[in-house]
Amino acid sequence: MKFEKCDWLVDSFNSLNFKNLAHGIIINGPKGVGKKLLAKKISEKIISNFQENLRDDFQNLIDKNNHPDLYLLDKDKYLLKDIRRQKKDATNWDEEKGFNDVVSFLTLTPSISKNKVVCMINADSMNNIAQNALLKSLEEPAPFSYIIMTTSRSKALNQTIYSRCQVVNIPFIGTNKIDAWLIENGITDYTSNDFPSFATPFSILDDIQSNNQNCYKEFVSILVDFISLKIDQNQAIKLLNDLDISLILKMNYFVEFYKIILKARIMNEDLSGIYKVFNSRSFNKLKISNLINDINNLRHDLYDVTSINETHVLNYFFSELKLSIKQ
């Protein structure tokens, strides 16, 4: 995917003052908005010594992830050894690049560029120990060193990290802009209205390419059948477990569903489309509001636990959904 075709990323890039760029940069934005593309584009600008165009040989090295002055990390979880090498730990030794940890990389002077860049995708997956180990590199950066981090969960990074970084918040992308982008990428059978309101350009594209474009509609249809007593709670949970999506996404779907129901009840509006069936049902607004808060809190805690029983979580959601309906 070409960076230049994502005008919301181009706008964020152009808003940066590269003559006075901080040595620590955090890129905030929801999943699927293109944070990695923006992080790599900023990295290229720094590696080029802030020139307008990147040298072809540098570009080739970056494309192959072989540039000696750019360290790209893209992990689901960062541990202390990824940030700072432990004295007795030689497992992260690389014959070409030496020790593969952030601190060791930034300690060495640049090889062929004038600057060095560490680019950490999903930096919000760092635990507290790893974040504390990164602090010194942010507090006392070498004049040639830069750290770029992306995060989908802004509160997952400590305030001590934020206070030492320049923050780039990718702005909300409107439906018209998403629809235009989809058409430009050859997607004409679907629009942003076919997906939840929190869907982003790349998440929509991923859903279509993985044949999950109807996943949310299938989710709502399961709730419809459950509320209409066509299926019981165990059957509903089994059907949700059969959906090829993560528990986090299912929780996002629940929040989306509840917000739509709650808004319609507060505004005294009729629901339409796949939600039309719920017009004949009366919901407890306070119960729904509390459920949204419960799910949001649980969703935040989910990142800090190693495992969770998905069936138990879904059982709780369906039990509370049943209680939210006024008989």
ROZA-339200 format. One line per 4 residues: number of its first residue (from 1); for each residue y, z, x of C-alpha. Coordinates in Angstrom, 3 decimals. Layout:
BEGIN
NUM	Y/Z/X ~ ... .
***
This chain:
BEGIN
1	0.000/0.000/0.000 ~ 3.351/-1.068/1.427 ~ 6.015/1.604/1.732 ~ 8.778/-0.861/0.841 .
5	7.296/-1.396/-2.641 ~ 7.729/2.277/-3.517 ~ 11.468/2.433/-4.151 ~ 11.416/6.188/-4.925 .
9	10.059/6.750/-1.399 ~ 12.577/4.350/0.098 ~ 15.348/6.340/-1.615 ~ 14.031/9.620/-0.152 .
13	13.780/8.024/3.301 ~ 17.302/6.600/3.167 ~ 18.710/9.973/2.106 ~ 17.764/11.496/5.478 .
17	20.337/11.891/8.227 ~ 18.301/10.886/11.278 ~ 21.217/11.703/13.583 ~ 20.823/15.360/12.674 .
21	17.160/15.640/11.733 ~ 15.475/19.043/11.751 ~ 12.449/19.550/14.005 ~ 10.461/20.832/11.042 .
25	10.266/18.775/7.829 ~ 8.479/19.614/4.575 ~ 7.876/16.864/2.025 ~ 7.333/18.300/-1.459 .
29	5.925/16.368/-4.389 ~ 3.025/16.182/-6.829 ~ -0.289/14.642/-5.877 ~ -0.265/10.856/-5.929 .
33	3.462/10.396/-5.441 ~ 3.167/8.921/-1.918 ~ 3.991/11.875/0.349 ~ 1.666/10.617/3.090 .
37	3.364/7.211/3.121 ~ 6.775/8.860/3.462 ~ 5.545/11.229/6.179 ~ 4.157/8.329/8.214 .
41	7.366/6.325/7.777 ~ 9.464/9.252/9.039 ~ 7.009/9.730/11.918 ~ 7.393/6.079/12.903 .
45	11.185/6.427/12.887 ~ 10.989/9.432/15.214 ~ 8.422/7.771/17.509 ~ 10.726/4.741/17.785 .
49	13.434/7.121/19.071 ~ 15.284/6.582/15.775 ~ 15.697/2.850/16.313 ~ 15.925/0.500/13.341 .
53	12.603/-1.202/14.064 ~ 9.397/0.073/15.627 ~ 8.051/-1.832/18.634 ~ 5.021/-3.989/17.784 .
57	2.836/-2.288/20.411 ~ 3.783/1.145/19.045 ~ 3.067/-0.052/15.498 ~ -0.379/-1.294/16.512 .
61	-1.208/2.033/18.146 ~ -0.032/3.972/15.070 ~ -1.989/1.723/12.687 ~ -5.132/2.471/14.711 .
65	-4.223/6.184/14.950 ~ -4.199/5.863/18.737 ~ -0.557/6.556/19.597 ~ -0.615/9.374/22.180 .
69	2.622/10.923/20.891 ~ 1.663/11.042/17.202 ~ -0.888/13.565/15.996 ~ -1.897/12.909/12.389 .
73	-3.895/15.629/10.647 ~ -5.268/15.020/7.163 ~ -7.523/17.912/6.129 ~ -8.571/19.704/2.976 .
77	-8.207/23.013/4.812 ~ -6.447/24.069/8.021 ~ -7.755/26.927/10.136 ~ -6.232/28.827/13.024 .
81	-8.036/26.651/15.589 ~ -6.292/23.562/14.152 ~ -2.903/25.113/14.925 ~ -3.518/27.079/18.111 .
85	-6.488/26.882/20.468 ~ -8.453/30.060/20.986 ~ -9.172/30.907/24.630 ~ -12.955/30.804/24.300 .
89	-13.080/27.919/21.869 ~ -13.682/24.499/23.405 ~ -15.011/22.806/20.269 ~ -11.768/20.954/19.599 .
93	-11.630/19.284/23.015 ~ -11.101/15.518/23.062 ~ -11.800/13.562/26.250 ~ -8.836/11.267/25.655 .
97	-6.253/13.619/24.144 ~ -7.250/17.041/25.454 ~ -7.280/19.988/23.070 ~ -6.743/18.881/19.488 .
101	-4.493/21.602/18.152 ~ -0.852/21.473/17.153 ~ 0.556/23.906/19.735 ~ -1.260/22.299/22.692 .
105	-0.178/18.827/21.586 ~ 3.485/19.783/21.280 ~ 3.480/21.626/24.617 ~ 2.896/18.416/26.571 .
109	5.772/16.049/27.267 ~ 5.746/12.653/25.517 ~ 3.599/9.921/27.064 ~ 5.137/6.593/26.066 .
113	7.727/7.566/23.457 ~ 10.724/9.856/23.871 ~ 9.486/12.150/21.089 ~ 6.268/13.734/19.863 .
117	5.322/14.153/16.201 ~ 2.713/16.233/14.434 ~ 2.148/14.987/10.904 ~ 0.208/17.438/8.707 .
121	-0.947/16.081/5.361 ~ -1.817/18.778/2.790 ~ -0.145/21.479/4.879 ~ -0.266/23.738/1.820 .
125	-3.958/24.265/2.605 ~ -3.054/26.368/5.667 ~ -4.010/30.014/5.318 ~ -1.552/32.761/6.317 .
129	-3.034/33.126/9.799 ~ -2.613/29.412/10.502 ~ 0.939/29.435/9.114 ~ 1.905/32.375/11.332 .
133	0.488/30.553/14.354 ~ 2.707/27.569/13.558 ~ 5.882/29.642/13.342 ~ 6.731/29.733/17.065 .
137	6.590/25.932/17.285 ~ 9.097/25.825/14.431 ~ 11.271/28.663/15.721 ~ 11.544/27.390/19.304 .
141	10.859/23.635/19.183 ~ 11.074/21.526/22.293 ~ 13.910/18.981/21.998 ~ 11.347/16.164/21.755 .
145	8.930/17.775/19.260 ~ 8.807/17.342/15.467 ~ 6.466/18.697/12.792 ~ 6.209/16.938/9.431 .
149	4.266/18.596/6.612 ~ 3.405/17.444/3.108 ~ 2.650/19.779/0.229 ~ 1.795/19.483/-3.449 .
153	2.102/23.246/-3.944 ~ 5.448/24.390/-2.618 ~ 4.704/28.094/-3.136 ~ 1.604/27.877/-0.938 .
157	3.742/27.808/2.216 ~ 5.372/31.041/3.339 ~ 9.127/31.434/3.067 ~ 9.258/31.906/6.843 .
161	7.989/28.329/7.184 ~ 10.476/26.983/4.656 ~ 13.426/28.744/6.241 ~ 12.824/26.851/9.494 .
165	12.394/23.403/7.977 ~ 14.338/20.672/6.282 ~ 12.902/20.126/2.799 ~ 12.540/16.685/1.224 .
169	11.777/16.890/-2.496 ~ 10.510/13.597/-3.890 ~ 12.344/13.228/-7.217 ~ 10.707/12.802/-10.613 .
173	9.548/9.232/-11.218 ~ 10.371/7.972/-14.703 ~ 7.918/6.046/-16.853 ~ 9.932/2.817/-16.609 .
177	9.793/2.928/-12.828 ~ 6.049/3.690/-12.847 ~ 5.364/0.865/-15.312 ~ 7.340/-1.622/-13.193 .
181	5.425/-0.498/-10.108 ~ 2.070/-0.909/-11.889 ~ 2.955/-4.457/-12.954 ~ 4.063/-5.269/-9.407 .
185	0.636/-4.127/-8.235 ~ -1.199/-6.274/-10.757 ~ -1.867/-3.589/-13.398 ~ -1.001/-5.086/-16.793 .
189	-3.654/-3.583/-19.085 ~ -2.286/-0.035/-18.840 ~ 1.071/1.712/-18.828 ~ 2.105/5.253/-17.930 .
193	1.803/6.163/-21.633 ~ -1.987/5.798/-21.334 ~ -2.056/8.776/-18.973 ~ -0.935/12.432/-19.023 .
197	2.770/13.074/-18.489 ~ 2.101/14.567/-15.036 ~ 0.389/11.368/-13.823 ~ 1.961/9.752/-10.763 .
201	1.821/6.122/-9.547 ~ -0.997/6.566/-7.053 ~ -3.004/8.920/-9.289 ~ -2.858/6.295/-12.066 .
205	-3.912/3.583/-9.627 ~ -6.770/5.761/-8.351 ~ -7.935/6.455/-11.916 ~ -7.989/2.750/-12.744 .
209	-9.775/1.787/-9.530 ~ -12.387/4.527/-10.039 ~ -12.799/3.626/-13.738 ~ -11.385/6.985/-14.882 .
213	-8.441/5.546/-16.804 ~ -9.769/6.853/-20.130 ~ -10.653/10.294/-18.822 ~ -7.826/12.188/-20.518 .
217	-8.502/10.492/-23.868 ~ -12.171/11.483/-23.534 ~ -11.036/15.041/-22.783 ~ -8.868/15.188/-25.918 .
221	-11.652/13.668/-28.046 ~ -13.942/16.511/-26.927 ~ -11.314/19.037/-28.068 ~ -10.984/17.161/-31.373 .
225	-14.728/17.339/-31.984 ~ -14.782/21.023/-31.023 ~ -11.905/21.994/-33.297 ~ -13.383/19.866/-36.109 .
229	-16.687/21.775/-35.669 ~ -18.581/18.563/-34.867 ~ -19.816/20.180/-31.645 ~ -20.215/23.801/-30.633 .
233	-18.762/25.516/-27.566 ~ -21.813/24.932/-25.362 ~ -21.860/21.233/-26.209 ~ -18.119/20.936/-25.525 .
237	-18.501/22.608/-22.118 ~ -21.409/20.326/-21.217 ~ -19.380/17.249/-22.140 ~ -16.438/18.445/-20.023 .
241	-18.757/19.197/-17.099 ~ -20.047/15.628/-17.370 ~ -16.553/14.224/-16.800 ~ -16.212/13.039/-13.207 .
245	-13.077/15.070/-12.467 ~ -12.290/18.324/-10.661 ~ -11.820/21.693/-12.348 ~ -8.155/21.636/-11.275 .
249	-7.644/18.353/-13.141 ~ -9.407/19.733/-16.222 ~ -7.041/22.695/-16.118 ~ -4.106/20.286/-15.840 .
253	-5.466/18.480/-18.904 ~ -5.642/21.749/-20.846 ~ -2.009/22.538/-19.944 ~ -0.941/19.017/-20.965 .
257	-2.731/19.357/-24.298 ~ -1.288/22.797/-25.055 ~ 2.249/21.754/-24.115 ~ 2.121/18.784/-26.490 .
261	0.814/20.963/-29.339 ~ 3.355/23.709/-28.595 ~ 6.318/21.337/-28.439 ~ 5.352/19.720/-31.761 .
265	5.084/23.114/-33.446 ~ 8.372/24.423/-32.033 ~ 10.245/21.215/-32.910 ~ 8.463/20.956/-36.286 .
269	7.360/17.409/-35.456 ~ 4.268/15.479/-36.471 ~ 1.827/14.515/-33.749 ~ 0.755/10.903/-33.312 .
273	-1.923/8.870/-31.578 ~ -4.910/10.821/-30.299 ~ -3.203/14.082/-31.331 ~ -2.719/13.068/-34.990 .
277	-5.778/14.984/-36.141 ~ -4.133/18.269/-35.145 ~ -1.350/17.907/-37.735 ~ -3.609/19.543/-40.313 .
281	-4.190/22.553/-38.063 ~ -1.960/25.599/-37.670 ~ -1.694/27.055/-34.170 ~ -0.444/30.415/-32.943 .
285	2.536/29.440/-30.776 ~ 2.603/32.713/-28.836 ~ -1.118/32.444/-28.138 ~ -0.712/28.913/-26.814 .
289	2.270/29.897/-24.651 ~ 0.256/32.755/-23.131 ~ -2.677/30.419/-22.546 ~ -0.470/28.024/-20.587 .
293	0.665/30.918/-18.375 ~ -2.940/32.094/-17.902 ~ -4.091/28.627/-16.854 ~ -1.170/28.183/-14.462 .
297	-1.918/31.548/-12.821 ~ -5.620/30.777/-12.573 ~ -4.875/27.335/-11.178 ~ -2.782/28.931/-8.419 .
301	-5.493/31.508/-7.615 ~ -8.166/28.820/-7.525 ~ -6.916/27.569/-4.162 ~ -7.543/30.974/-2.579 .
305	-11.196/31.393/-3.585 ~ -14.176/29.763/-1.893 ~ -16.174/29.175/-5.087 ~ -15.837/29.613/-8.827 .
309	-18.167/29.283/-11.804 ~ -16.706/26.316/-13.667 ~ -18.754/26.949/-16.804 ~ -17.384/30.496/-17.099 .
313	-13.816/29.208/-16.756 ~ -14.320/26.521/-19.409 ~ -16.040/29.022/-21.690 ~ -12.925/31.204/-21.522 .
317	-10.631/28.243/-22.295 ~ -12.635/27.195/-25.348 ~ -12.882/30.760/-26.642 ~ -9.102/31.134/-26.377 .
321	-8.565/27.705/-27.963 ~ -10.629/28.816/-30.945 ~ -8.584/32.019/-31.231 ~ -5.297/30.084/-31.095 .
325	-6.109/28.265/-34.332 ~ -4.909/30.039/-37.465 ~ -7.611/30.166/-40.122 .
***
